[in-house]
Amino acid sequence: MGSASSPLVPEPIDYVFWGLTALAFVLAVVALVLIARDEHTTKSGVVSLLVVLLLPLIGPIMYFVYRKR
């Protein structure tokens, strides 16, 4: 039928997903703070916001790599 593990006890892979979720959340918050603090034109600010919000883990990483310094 299935494994005898309890559905209330998380599997080890659950911790990996929780970690990735926490990482995505922290990266998104940091990216959003940086977008708010940086001087953007309206168009580039909106595009940056959309990239960060619509691509949960890759969006903030893309913003950090391609943003103007």
PyMOL commands that set and color helices and strands:
alter all, ss='L'
color gray80, all
select helices_A, chain A and resi 12-37+42-54+58-66
alter helices_A, ss='H'
color red, helices_A
deselect
rebuild
show_as cartoon
